[in-house]
Amino acid sequence: MTRPVPPPGGSFPARPGPPAGARPGPPPEFGDDETRHPAVDAAVQSLANAATLAPADQIAQYEAAYETLRETLATIDQT
């Protein structure tokens, strides 16, 4: 598979940004401390914090959160 090449005389047009308006925030607090899981809470918070990073830096945050959630779910399934 070949990658597209820039048009003559320049680069690709800018990609559109997110729509204007309020960005969704983290979910509201729910459950009590007994039903919450600290690793999941930390992963969700890291996703909320990633919103302030440049898009290229967000990828690492999303991958880390995914891995944390995957590992946490695996340990819950084993119990």
C-alpha positions in Angstrom: 0.0 0.0 0.0 1.4 3.4 -0.9 1.0 6.5 1.1 -0.6 9.6 -0.5 1.8 12.3 -1.6 1.3 16.0 -1.0 -0.3 17.9 -3.9 2.1 20.0 -6.0 3.3 23.1 -4.4 2.6 22.4 -0.8 1.2 20.1 1.8 -2.2 18.5 2.5 -5.0 20.8 3.6 -5.5 21.2 7.3 -7.6 18.6 9.0 -10.8 19.9 10.5 -10.8 20.2 14.3 -13.4 19.1 16.7 -16.8 20.8 16.5 -17.3 24.0 18.5 -19.0 23.8 21.8 -18.5 22.2 25.2 -16.3 19.2 25.4 -17.6 16.3 27.4 -16.1 16.0 30.8 -15.5 13.0 33.0 -18.5 11.0 34.0 -20.3 12.1 37.2 -19.3 10.3 40.4 -21.3 7.2 41.1 -21.1 4.2 43.4 -19.5 4.1 46.8 -15.9 3.4 47.6 -16.7 -0.3 47.9 -17.8 -0.7 44.3 -15.1 1.6 42.8 -11.7 0.4 41.7 -8.7 2.7 42.1 -6.9 1.6 38.9 -10.1 2.2 36.9 -10.6 5.6 38.5 -7.0 6.6 37.7 -7.3 5.4 34.1 -10.5 7.5 33.6 -8.8 10.5 35.2 -5.8 10.1 32.9 -8.2 10.2 29.9 -9.8 13.4 31.2 -6.3 14.9 31.6 -5.3 13.9 28.1 -7.8 16.3 26.7 -5.4 19.1 27.5 -2.5 17.5 25.6 -1.5 17.9 22.0 -3.1 15.1 19.8 0.2 13.4 19.3 0.7 13.2 23.1 -2.8 12.0 23.7 -2.1 8.7 22.0 0.3 7.6 24.7 -2.2 8.5 27.4 -5.0 6.5 25.6 -2.7 3.5 25.2 -1.7 3.5 28.9 -5.3 3.8 30.0 -6.3 1.0 27.7 -3.6 -1.3 29.1 -4.5 -0.4 32.7 -8.2 -1.2 32.0 -7.3 -4.4 30.1 -5.1 -5.7 33.0 -7.6 -4.7 35.6 -10.4 -6.5 33.8 -8.2 -9.6 33.4 -7.5 -9.7 37.2 -11.2 -9.2 38.0 -12.2 -12.0 35.6 -9.7 -14.3 37.4 -11.3 -13.9 40.8 
